[in-house]
Amino acid sequence: MPCDSVARKSALIPMVSHALPRIQWALVGAKRLECGSLLPLCC
């Protein structure tokens, strides 16, 4: 396995781990907005 691909993967891991919570919170926020505007009784 070439070294550069390992380096790329190890560089990608922190980026993904930083991005995932943001994506999760965006989805949670979107669900809450949907919930509040469309179905006020679902929450």
Summary of the structure (lengths in Angstrom):
residues: 43
radius of gyration: 17.9
end to end distance: 50.0
largest distance: 55.3
contacts: 78
relative contact order: 0.09
helix: 84%
strand: 0%
